[in-house]
């Protein structure tokens, strides 16, 4: 069987997609880090299920 996600057709569109994904991932990680920092600073446990 052949791999569907094999990088055989890696042209300009593939590189542009990689760059977009990389930028989106970086932004997402920064946002998550900021959210975690804010939660830790506030000490808020509304998201936790204590039961």
C-alpha positions as CSV (number, residue, x, y, z in Angstrom):
1,X,0.0,0.0,0.0
2,X,1.1,3.6,-0.6
3,X,1.1,6.2,2.0
4,X,-1.6,8.9,1.4
5,X,0.4,11.5,3.3
6,X,3.7,10.9,1.5
7,X,5.4,14.2,0.6
8,X,5.9,13.3,-3.1
9,X,4.1,16.3,-4.5
10,X,5.9,18.9,-2.4
11,X,5.8,22.0,-4.6
12,X,5.1,25.7,-3.8
13,X,1.6,24.9,-2.5
14,X,3.0,22.3,-0.1
15,X,5.6,24.7,1.3
16,X,3.0,27.4,1.7
17,X,0.7,25.0,3.5
18,X,3.6,23.9,5.8
19,X,4.3,27.6,6.6
20,X,0.6,28.3,7.3
21,X,0.4,25.3,9.6
22,X,3.6,26.2,11.4
23,X,2.3,29.7,12.0
24,X,-1.1,28.5,13.2
25,X,0.5,26.0,15.5
26,X,2.8,28.6,17.0
27,X,-0.1,31.0,17.6
28,X,-2.2,28.2,19.1
29,X,0.6,27.2,21.5
30,X,1.2,30.8,22.5
31,X,-2.6,31.3,23.2
32,X,-2.7,28.1,25.2
33,X,0.3,29.1,27.2
34,X,-1.2,32.5,28.0
35,X,-4.5,30.9,29.0
36,X,-2.7,28.4,31.3
37,X,-0.6,31.2,32.8
38,X,-3.8,33.3,33.5
39,X,-5.5,30.3,35.1
40,X,-2.5,29.6,37.3
41,X,-2.3,33.2,38.3
42,X,-6.0,33.5,39.2
43,X,-6.2,30.2,41.0
44,X,-9.6,29.7,39.5
45,X,-10.8,26.1,39.4
46,X,-14.1,26.5,37.5
47,X,-12.9,24.1,34.8
48,X,-12.1,21.4,37.3
49,X,-14.7,18.7,38.2
50,X,-14.4,18.1,41.9
51,X,-17.0,15.5,42.7
